[in-house]
Amino acid sequence: MKRREFLKAAAVGAAGSTVAMPAVAQSLPSVKWRIASSFPKSLDTIYGGAEVFAKTLADITDNQFQCQVFAAGELVPPFQTVDAVQNNTVEATHTASYYFWGKDPTFALGCSVPFMLNTRQMNSWFHHGGGNDLLNEFYKGYNIHAIPCGNSGAQMGGWFRKEIKTPGDFQGVKMRISGFAGGVLTKLGLVPQQIAGGDIYPALERGTIDATEWVGPFDDEKLGFYKVAKYYYYPGWWEGTSCYHLMVNLGKWNELPKHYQAAVATAASHANLEMTAKYDARNPGAIRRLVQAGVELRPFSQEVMEACYKASNETYAELNAKNPAFKKIYDSLVAFRGEAYLWHQIAEYSYDTFMIRARARG
C-alpha cells in the first residue's frame, strides 16, 4: 500500500468510518488554515516539518483541509507566533515551545530542558506517560491546543570562539541560546542572547555574540557558523531532544469535526517521524564535512557537565517552589526519566556502546 493510501486509511479508520474514501471525500468540509512558522525557509528540515504536515493533511483529506505555511517574519515575527495563535490572527504555529518560556517557564517542558529525556523517551512520555494531556491542560490557559510535530534528536553544544575547558570559561561569554538553558547558564556567568535563526550568523560574524547553539551539523553547516567560530562542542546537554509542536488556536481546534482532528494528529505524527529520520540521515555527512573544513570538535569536560547539571537542578528547585504548573509537569518528566533510563541502560545503551566500539575497531 502506498503511503498516501495508508495515511488516508489511517485517518478514516481513526474516525470510525467504514464508507469508501471517494464518498467520504465528497462529504468533507473545506477548511483553510494559516500556519506561522518560527523558522526560515533556508532551514528546510525544521521549516519543512510544517510543509510535510500540510501536504500529508491535504493528501489525507483529498485537499479539503489545506494549510498554507508562512516562514518566520512573513506574517508574524518568529517569537510572536504563539501570541498570534492566542489572538486568532493565525490558526496555528509550527514552533519550539521553549521560545515562549518568558510567558511561563512551563512552556519549555514541552520542547526541551537540560538533562531530561532523549527523543524516544520524550515521544513515549507524550503518548504513554500522560505528557500530551498534561501539556494541553497547561496550554488551555493560553487558548492553545498543541500536538508534537517534529523532533531534531539530541543537539550539539554549540559554536565558540574560544575553548571551554572549565565552568569558569563561561564567564562573560555572550551566547545565543534559547529558552531555559540560557537561564541555567547565567549561574555560571554566561550572558544569554535570544536571536532568531536567520540572524545568528551576522551577529557571530560581527562579534555581537561570542558563541551560539542551533541544532546540529546539518543545519549548522547551512548557516555557516564554522566560518566564524572554530570550536564545536557536544553534547547539547540542554537539548537531549528538541520537540517541535503544531500549536493551534483552541477555538479552531474545537471547531474541527472529530475525523479532521484525527487527520491532523495523523499528519503531525508523520511529520514528527520524518523530521527525526531526516536529521539522522543528514547529520553524519555534515559532521564529516565540518571536520574536514578544519572545525575543532570538542566534548564538554566532565567538570563542565557536572557544573551544568548542578546549576540545572538548582534552577528546577527554584521554579518548583514557586510555580505549581511547572512542578506538576516536571515531576511527571522526572518520574518517567527514572524508569526510561532503567530500561535503556540494560538494552539500548549496552548495544549502542558495543557497536560504537566495534565501529572504532574497524
GUDRENNU-838113 format. One record per residue (C-alpha): residue in three letters; x, z negated, y. Coordinates in steps of 0.25 Angstrom, whole numbers, plus 5000, padded with zeros to 4 digits. Layout:
<sites>
{res = ala; x = X; z = Z; y = Y}
...
</sites>
This chain:
<sites>
{res = met; x = 5000; z = 5000; y = 5000}
{res = lys; x = 5006; z = 5004; y = 5014}
{res = arg; x = 5008; z = 4993; y = 5024}
{res = arg; x = 4997; z = 4997; y = 5033}
{res = glu; x = 4986; z = 4997; y = 5022}
{res = phe; x = 4991; z = 4984; y = 5017}
{res = leu; x = 4990; z = 4977; y = 5031}
{res = lys; x = 4976; z = 4983; y = 5033}
{res = ala; x = 4972; z = 4978; y = 5019}
{res = ala; x = 4978; z = 4964; y = 5022}
{res = ala; x = 4971; z = 4963; y = 5035}
{res = val; x = 4958; z = 4967; y = 5030}
{res = gly; x = 4959; z = 4958; y = 5018}
{res = ala; x = 4962; z = 4947; y = 5027}
{res = ala; x = 4949; z = 4949; y = 5034}
{res = gly; x = 4942; z = 4949; y = 5021}
{res = ser; x = 4937; z = 4963; y = 5021}
{res = thr; x = 4934; z = 4972; y = 5009}
{res = val; x = 4930; z = 4984; y = 5018}
{res = ala; x = 4938; z = 4997; y = 5017}
{res = met; x = 4948; z = 4998; y = 5028}
{res = pro; x = 4942; z = 5010; y = 5035}
{res = ala; x = 4929; z = 5003; y = 5036}
{res = val; x = 4935; z = 4991; y = 5041}
{res = ala; x = 4943; z = 4999; y = 5052}
{res = gln; x = 4930; z = 5004; y = 5057}
{res = ser; x = 4925; z = 4990; y = 5060}
{res = leu; x = 4938; z = 4984; y = 5066}
{res = pro; x = 4936; z = 4981; y = 5081}
{res = ser; x = 4946; z = 4987; y = 5091}
{res = val; x = 4956; z = 4977; y = 5096}
{res = lys; x = 4967; z = 4979; y = 5106}
{res = trp; x = 4978; z = 4968; y = 5109}
{res = arg; x = 4990; z = 4968; y = 5118}
{res = ile; x = 5002; z = 4961; y = 5113}
{res = ala; x = 5012; z = 4956; y = 5123}
{res = ser; x = 5026; z = 4955; y = 5116}
{res = ser; x = 5036; z = 4945; y = 5121}
{res = phe; x = 5047; z = 4955; y = 5117}
{res = pro; x = 5053; z = 4968; y = 5122}
{res = lys; x = 5051; z = 4981; y = 5114}
{res = ser; x = 5066; z = 4982; y = 5112}
{res = leu; x = 5065; z = 4971; y = 5102}
{res = asp; x = 5058; z = 4979; y = 5092}
{res = thr; x = 5057; z = 4969; y = 5081}
{res = ile; x = 5051; z = 4957; y = 5089}
{res = tyr; x = 5043; z = 4966; y = 5099}
{res = gly; x = 5040; z = 4975; y = 5087}
{res = gly; x = 5033; z = 4963; y = 5080}
{res = ala; x = 5021; z = 4965; y = 5089}
{res = glu; x = 5021; z = 4980; y = 5087}
{res = val; x = 5021; z = 4978; y = 5072}
{res = phe; x = 5010; z = 4969; y = 5073}
{res = ala; x = 5002; z = 4978; y = 5082}
{res = lys; x = 5004; z = 4990; y = 5073}
{res = thr; x = 5000; z = 4982; y = 5060}
{res = leu; x = 4988; z = 4977; y = 5066}
{res = ala; x = 4984; z = 4991; y = 5071}
{res = asp; x = 4986; z = 4996; y = 5056}
{res = ile; x = 4978; z = 4985; y = 5050}
{res = thr; x = 4966; z = 4988; y = 5059}
{res = asp; x = 4967; z = 5003; y = 5060}
{res = asn; x = 4971; z = 5002; y = 5074}
{res = gln; x = 4959; z = 4994; y = 5078}
{res = phe; x = 4967; z = 4982; y = 5082}
{res = gln; x = 4978; z = 4987; y = 5092}
{res = cys; x = 4989; z = 4979; y = 5099}
{res = gln; x = 4998; z = 4984; y = 5110}
{res = val; x = 5011; z = 4977; y = 5111}
{res = phe; x = 5018; z = 4975; y = 5124}
{res = ala; x = 5032; z = 4972; y = 5126}
{res = ala; x = 5037; z = 4960; y = 5133}
{res = gly; x = 5034; z = 4962; y = 5148}
{res = glu; x = 5025; z = 4974; y = 5147}
{res = leu; x = 5013; z = 4965; y = 5148}
{res = val; x = 5018; z = 4951; y = 5148}
{res = pro; x = 5032; z = 4945; y = 5150}
{res = pro; x = 5037; z = 4940; y = 5137}
{res = phe; x = 5036; z = 4925; y = 5139}
{res = gln; x = 5022; z = 4926; y = 5145}
{res = thr; x = 5015; z = 4933; y = 5133}
{res = val; x = 5008; z = 4920; y = 5128}
{res = asp; x = 5002; z = 4918; y = 5142}
{res = ala; x = 4997; z = 4932; y = 5141}
{res = val; x = 4990; z = 4929; y = 5128}
{res = gln; x = 4985; z = 4916; y = 5132}
{res = asn; x = 4978; z = 4923; y = 5144}
{res = asn; x = 4974; z = 4935; y = 5136}
{res = thr; x = 4982; z = 4944; y = 5145}
{res = val; x = 4986; z = 4950; y = 5131}
{res = glu; x = 4980; z = 4947; y = 5118}
{res = ala; x = 4993; z = 4944; y = 5111}
{res = thr; x = 5008; z = 4942; y = 5112}
{res = his; x = 5019; z = 4944; y = 5102}
{res = thr; x = 5030; z = 4933; y = 5105}
{res = ala; x = 5038; z = 4922; y = 5101}
{res = ser; x = 5030; z = 4909; y = 5104}
{res = tyr; x = 5043; z = 4901; y = 5108}
{res = tyr; x = 5043; z = 4909; y = 5121}
{res = phe; x = 5032; z = 4900; y = 5125}
{res = trp; x = 5037; z = 4887; y = 5122}
{res = gly; x = 5037; z = 4883; y = 5137}
{res = lys; x = 5022; z = 4882; y = 5135}
{res = asp; x = 5024; z = 4873; y = 5124}
{res = pro; x = 5036; z = 4871; y = 5114}
{res = thr; x = 5026; z = 4873; y = 5103}
{res = phe; x = 5026; z = 4888; y = 5105}
{res = ala; x = 5040; z = 4888; y = 5100}
{res = leu; x = 5036; z = 4883; y = 5086}
{res = gly; x = 5028; z = 4896; y = 5082}
{res = cys; x = 5041; z = 4904; y = 5085}
{res = ser; x = 5054; z = 4897; y = 5082}
{res = val; x = 5060; z = 4883; y = 5085}
{res = pro; x = 5074; z = 4878; y = 5082}
{res = phe; x = 5078; z = 4875; y = 5067}
{res = met; x = 5064; z = 4877; y = 5062}
{res = leu; x = 5058; z = 4887; y = 5051}
{res = asn; x = 5064; z = 4900; y = 5047}
{res = thr; x = 5056; z = 4913; y = 5047}
{res = arg; x = 5050; z = 4912; y = 5033}
{res = gln; x = 5047; z = 4897; y = 5035}
{res = met; x = 5040; z = 4900; y = 5048}
{res = asn; x = 5031; z = 4910; y = 5042}
{res = ser; x = 5028; z = 4901; y = 5031}
{res = trp; x = 5025; z = 4890; y = 5041}
{res = phe; x = 5016; z = 4899; y = 5049}
{res = his; x = 5008; z = 4903; y = 5037}
{res = his; x = 5008; z = 4892; y = 5027}
{res = gly; x = 5013; z = 4880; y = 5035}
{res = gly; x = 5002; z = 4880; y = 5046}
{res = gly; x = 5011; z = 4886; y = 5057}
{res = asn; x = 5001; z = 4896; y = 5062}
{res = asp; x = 4990; z = 4887; y = 5063}
{res = leu; x = 4998; z = 4876; y = 5070}
{res = leu; x = 5003; z = 4886; y = 5080}
{res = asn; x = 4990; z = 4892; y = 5083}
{res = glu; x = 4984; z = 4879; y = 5085}
{res = phe; x = 4994; z = 4877; y = 5096}
{res = tyr; x = 4993; z = 4891; y = 5101}
{res = lys; x = 4978; z = 4889; y = 5102}
{res = gly; x = 4980; z = 4881; y = 5115}
{res = tyr; x = 4987; z = 4893; y = 5121}
{res = asn; x = 4976; z = 4903; y = 5117}
{res = ile; x = 4984; z = 4910; y = 5107}
{res = his; x = 4984; z = 4913; y = 5092}
{res = ala; x = 4998; z = 4916; y = 5086}
{res = ile; x = 5002; z = 4924; y = 5074}
{res = pro; x = 5016; z = 4925; y = 5068}
{res = cys; x = 5020; z = 4940; y = 5071}
{res = gly; x = 5035; z = 4941; y = 5069}
{res = asn; x = 5048; z = 4934; y = 5066}
{res = ser; x = 5062; z = 4937; y = 5068}
{res = gly; x = 5068; z = 4928; y = 5058}
{res = ala; x = 5080; z = 4918; y = 5061}
{res = gln; x = 5086; z = 4922; y = 5074}
{res = met; x = 5100; z = 4921; y = 5079}
{res = gly; x = 5106; z = 4910; y = 5088}
{res = gly; x = 5109; z = 4920; y = 5100}
{res = trp; x = 5120; z = 4926; y = 5108}
{res = phe; x = 5130; z = 4918; y = 5116}
{res = arg; x = 5141; z = 4922; y = 5125}
{res = lys; x = 5150; z = 4910; y = 5120}
{res = glu; x = 5151; z = 4903; y = 5107}
{res = ile; x = 5142; z = 4891; y = 5103}
{res = lys; x = 5151; z = 4882; y = 5095}
{res = thr; x = 5145; z = 4869; y = 5098}
{res = pro; x = 5132; z = 4863; y = 5104}
{res = gly; x = 5139; z = 4861; y = 5117}
{res = asp; x = 5141; z = 4876; y = 5119}
{res = phe; x = 5126; z = 4878; y = 5122}
{res = gln; x = 5128; z = 4870; y = 5135}
{res = gly; x = 5125; z = 4879; y = 5147}
{res = val; x = 5122; z = 4891; y = 5139}
{res = lys; x = 5111; z = 4899; y = 5145}
{res = met; x = 5104; z = 4905; y = 5133}
{res = arg; x = 5091; z = 4914; y = 5132}
{res = ile; x = 5084; z = 4907; y = 5121}
{res = ser; x = 5069; z = 4906; y = 5118}
{res = gly; x = 5060; z = 4895; y = 5117}
{res = phe; x = 5062; z = 4881; y = 5110}
{res = ala; x = 5077; z = 4883; y = 5107}
{res = gly; x = 5081; z = 4884; y = 5121}
{res = gly; x = 5075; z = 4870; y = 5124}
{res = val; x = 5083; z = 4865; y = 5112}
{res = leu; x = 5096; z = 4871; y = 5117}
{res = thr; x = 5094; z = 4865; y = 5130}
{res = lys; x = 5098; z = 4852; y = 5123}
{res = leu; x = 5112; z = 4858; y = 5120}
{res = gly; x = 5113; z = 4863; y = 5135}
{res = leu; x = 5109; z = 4877; y = 5133}
{res = val; x = 5101; z = 4883; y = 5144}
{res = pro; x = 5089; z = 4892; y = 5138}
{res = gln; x = 5084; z = 4904; y = 5145}
{res = gln; x = 5071; z = 4911; y = 5141}
{res = ile; x = 5073; z = 4926; y = 5143}
{res = ala; x = 5065; z = 4938; y = 5137}
{res = gly; x = 5071; z = 4947; y = 5126}
{res = gly; x = 5073; z = 4959; y = 5135}
{res = asp; x = 5080; z = 4951; y = 5146}
{res = ile; x = 5091; z = 4943; y = 5137}
{res = tyr; x = 5102; z = 4954; y = 5137}
{res = pro; x = 5103; z = 4955; y = 5152}
{res = ala; x = 5103; z = 4940; y = 5154}
{res = leu; x = 5114; z = 4938; y = 5144}
{res = glu; x = 5122; z = 4950; y = 5150}
{res = arg; x = 5121; z = 4945; y = 5164}
{res = gly; x = 5125; z = 4931; y = 5159}
{res = thr; x = 5112; z = 4925; y = 5164}
{res = ile; x = 5112; z = 4919; y = 5150}
{res = asp; x = 5123; z = 4915; y = 5140}
{res = ala; x = 5116; z = 4917; y = 5127}
{res = thr; x = 5104; z = 4922; y = 5121}
{res = glu; x = 5096; z = 4922; y = 5108}
{res = trp; x = 5086; z = 4932; y = 5104}
{res = val; x = 5082; z = 4935; y = 5090}
{res = gly; x = 5093; z = 4941; y = 5080}
{res = pro; x = 5103; z = 4952; y = 5078}
{res = phe; x = 5093; z = 4964; y = 5078}
{res = asp; x = 5086; z = 4960; y = 5091}
{res = asp; x = 5099; z = 4954; y = 5098}
{res = glu; x = 5107; z = 4967; y = 5095}
{res = lys; x = 5096; z = 4975; y = 5102}
{res = leu; x = 5097; z = 4966; y = 5114}
{res = gly; x = 5112; z = 4968; y = 5115}
{res = phe; x = 5116; z = 4953; y = 5116}
{res = tyr; x = 5129; z = 4956; y = 5109}
{res = lys; x = 5134; z = 4964; y = 5121}
{res = val; x = 5133; z = 4951; y = 5130}
{res = ala; x = 5135; z = 4939; y = 5120}
{res = lys; x = 5145; z = 4938; y = 5110}
{res = tyr; x = 5141; z = 4927; y = 5101}
{res = tyr; x = 5129; z = 4928; y = 5092}
{res = tyr; x = 5125; z = 4915; y = 5085}
{res = tyr; x = 5116; z = 4911; y = 5073}
{res = pro; x = 5107; z = 4905; y = 5069}
{res = gly; x = 5096; z = 4904; y = 5079}
{res = trp; x = 5092; z = 4890; y = 5075}
{res = trp; x = 5081; z = 4890; y = 5085}
{res = glu; x = 5074; z = 4902; y = 5078}
{res = gly; x = 5076; z = 4901; y = 5063}
{res = thr; x = 5064; z = 4910; y = 5064}
{res = ser; x = 5057; z = 4917; y = 5076}
{res = cys; x = 5042; z = 4919; y = 5075}
{res = tyr; x = 5034; z = 4929; y = 5084}
{res = his; x = 5019; z = 4928; y = 5086}
{res = leu; x = 5007; z = 4936; y = 5090}
{res = met; x = 5001; z = 4927; y = 5099}
{res = val; x = 4986; z = 4931; y = 5102}
{res = asn; x = 4976; z = 4926; y = 5113}
{res = leu; x = 4968; z = 4916; y = 5105}
{res = gly; x = 4955; z = 4922; y = 5110}
{res = lys; x = 4959; z = 4936; y = 5106}
{res = trp; x = 4963; z = 4931; y = 5092}
{res = asn; x = 4950; z = 4924; y = 5090}
{res = glu; x = 4942; z = 4937; y = 5094}
{res = leu; x = 4948; z = 4945; y = 5083}
{res = pro; x = 4940; z = 4947; y = 5070}
{res = lys; x = 4946; z = 4940; y = 5058}
{res = his; x = 4951; z = 4953; y = 5052}
{res = tyr; x = 4958; z = 4956; y = 5064}
{res = gln; x = 4965; z = 4942; y = 5065}
{res = ala; x = 4969; z = 4945; y = 5050}
{res = ala; x = 4974; z = 4959; y = 5054}
{res = val; x = 4982; z = 4952; y = 5066}
{res = ala; x = 4988; z = 4942; y = 5056}
{res = thr; x = 4992; z = 4953; y = 5046}
{res = ala; x = 4999; z = 4961; y = 5057}
{res = ala; x = 5006; z = 4949; y = 5062}
{res = ser; x = 5011; z = 4945; y = 5049}
{res = his; x = 5016; z = 4959; y = 5046}
{res = ala; x = 5024; z = 4959; y = 5060}
{res = asn; x = 5029; z = 4945; y = 5056}
{res = leu; x = 5035; z = 4951; y = 5043}
{res = glu; x = 5040; z = 4964; y = 5049}
{res = met; x = 5048; z = 4957; y = 5061}
{res = thr; x = 5056; z = 4948; y = 5052}
{res = ala; x = 5059; z = 4959; y = 5042}
{res = lys; x = 5064; z = 4968; y = 5053}
{res = tyr; x = 5073; z = 4957; y = 5058}
{res = asp; x = 5078; z = 4954; y = 5045}
{res = ala; x = 5081; z = 4969; y = 5042}
{res = arg; x = 5088; z = 4972; y = 5056}
{res = asn; x = 5096; z = 4959; y = 5059}
{res = pro; x = 5107; z = 4961; y = 5048}
{res = gly; x = 5111; z = 4975; y = 5054}
{res = ala; x = 5110; z = 4969; y = 5068}
{res = ile; x = 5119; z = 4957; y = 5065}
{res = arg; x = 5130; z = 4967; y = 5059}
{res = arg; x = 5130; z = 4976; y = 5071}
{res = leu; x = 5131; z = 4964; y = 5081}
{res = val; x = 5143; z = 4958; y = 5074}
{res = gln; x = 5150; z = 4972; y = 5073}
{res = ala; x = 5148; z = 4973; y = 5088}
{res = gly; x = 5156; z = 4960; y = 5090}
{res = val; x = 5146; z = 4949; y = 5090}
{res = glu; x = 5151; z = 4935; y = 5086}
{res = leu; x = 5141; z = 4930; y = 5076}
{res = arg; x = 5141; z = 4914; y = 5076}
{res = pro; x = 5134; z = 4904; y = 5069}
{res = phe; x = 5130; z = 4891; y = 5077}
{res = ser; x = 5138; z = 4880; y = 5072}
{res = gln; x = 5133; z = 4868; y = 5064}
{res = glu; x = 5135; z = 4859; y = 5076}
{res = val; x = 5127; z = 4869; y = 5085}
{res = met; x = 5116; z = 4870; y = 5075}
{res = glu; x = 5115; z = 4855; y = 5073}
{res = ala; x = 5115; z = 4852; y = 5088}
{res = cys; x = 5103; z = 4862; y = 5090}
{res = tyr; x = 5096; z = 4856; y = 5078}
{res = lys; x = 5097; z = 4843; y = 5085}
{res = ala; x = 5092; z = 4848; y = 5098}
{res = ser; x = 5081; z = 4855; y = 5092}
{res = asn; x = 5076; z = 4843; y = 5085}
{res = glu; x = 5077; z = 4835; y = 5097}
{res = thr; x = 5068; z = 4845; y = 5104}
{res = tyr; x = 5058; z = 4845; y = 5093}
{res = ala; x = 5057; z = 4830; y = 5094}
{res = glu; x = 5055; z = 4830; y = 5109}
{res = leu; x = 5044; z = 4841; y = 5108}
{res = asn; x = 5037; z = 4834; y = 5096}
{res = ala; x = 5036; z = 4821; y = 5104}
{res = lys; x = 5028; z = 4828; y = 5116}
{res = asn; x = 5021; z = 4840; y = 5110}
{res = pro; x = 5011; z = 4838; y = 5099}
{res = ala; x = 5008; z = 4853; y = 5097}
{res = phe; x = 5023; z = 4855; y = 5095}
{res = lys; x = 5025; z = 4843; y = 5086}
{res = lys; x = 5013; z = 4848; y = 5077}
{res = ile; x = 5019; z = 4862; y = 5074}
{res = tyr; x = 5034; z = 4857; y = 5074}
{res = asp; x = 5030; z = 4846; y = 5063}
{res = ser; x = 5024; z = 4857; y = 5055}
{res = leu; x = 5036; z = 4866; y = 5056}
{res = val; x = 5046; z = 4855; y = 5053}
{res = ala; x = 5038; z = 4851; y = 5040}
{res = phe; x = 5037; z = 4866; y = 5036}
{res = arg; x = 5052; z = 4867; y = 5038}
{res = gly; x = 5056; z = 4856; y = 5029}
{res = glu; x = 5048; z = 4862; y = 5018}
{res = ala; x = 5052; z = 4876; y = 5020}
{res = tyr; x = 5067; z = 4873; y = 5020}
{res = leu; x = 5066; z = 4864; y = 5008}
{res = trp; x = 5062; z = 4877; y = 5001}
{res = his; x = 5071; z = 4887; y = 5008}
{res = gln; x = 5083; z = 4879; y = 5005}
{res = ile; x = 5080; z = 4880; y = 4990}
{res = ala; x = 5078; z = 4895; y = 4989}
{res = glu; x = 5079; z = 4903; y = 5001}
{res = tyr; x = 5092; z = 4896; y = 5007}
{res = ser; x = 5099; z = 4896; y = 4993}
{res = tyr; x = 5096; z = 4910; y = 4990}
{res = asp; x = 5100; z = 4915; y = 5004}
{res = thr; x = 5113; z = 4907; y = 5004}
{res = phe; x = 5117; z = 4913; y = 4991}
{res = met; x = 5114; z = 4927; y = 4995}
{res = ile; x = 5121; z = 4925; y = 5009}
{res = arg; x = 5134; z = 4920; y = 5001}
{res = ala; x = 5133; z = 4931; y = 4991}
{res = arg; x = 5132; z = 4942; y = 5002}
{res = ala; x = 5144; z = 4936; y = 5009}
{res = arg; x = 5152; z = 4937; y = 4996}
{res = gly; x = 5148; z = 4952; y = 4995}
</sites>
